Amino acid sequence: MERKSKVLLVDDDKDFVEATKLVLESKPYEVIVAYDGDEGLAKARKEKPDLIILDIIMPVKDGFSAAEQLKKDPELGKIPVIMLTSFSQKMGETSLSVSQGLTLDTEDYVDKPVAPEELLRRVQKLLKK
């Protein structure tokens, strides 16, 4: 029996998390959920996921800060990260700049809302590496 890939989903939008969890669980992925950056980092350390999907705009600790900490951590730095951005809708509400995000060493960027098959395709691609 092949081990399920573990995906950590970090997003403060509970509806999005529920929907995305269902999409991911339609494949043989085990999904772990966190609702803010700090919780995401704690779960990443505990669970050692194969992939992290991280929303950028969150309370407590935003996705940029969380991704930066993940990438600096010797044990977690190798885990591929997909950043979720809803920048196009939220540009006015955030002080974060897209260019700041692009300097981060994350593997992929996906704009929300993302089509389920597109998300699965990207997840699968990164898990294959």
Beta strands, then each sheet from edge to edge (+ up, - down):
strand 1: 5-10
strand 2: 29-34
strand 3: 51-55
strand 4: 81-85
strand 5: 108-111
sheet 1: 2+ 1+ 3+ 4+ 5+
end
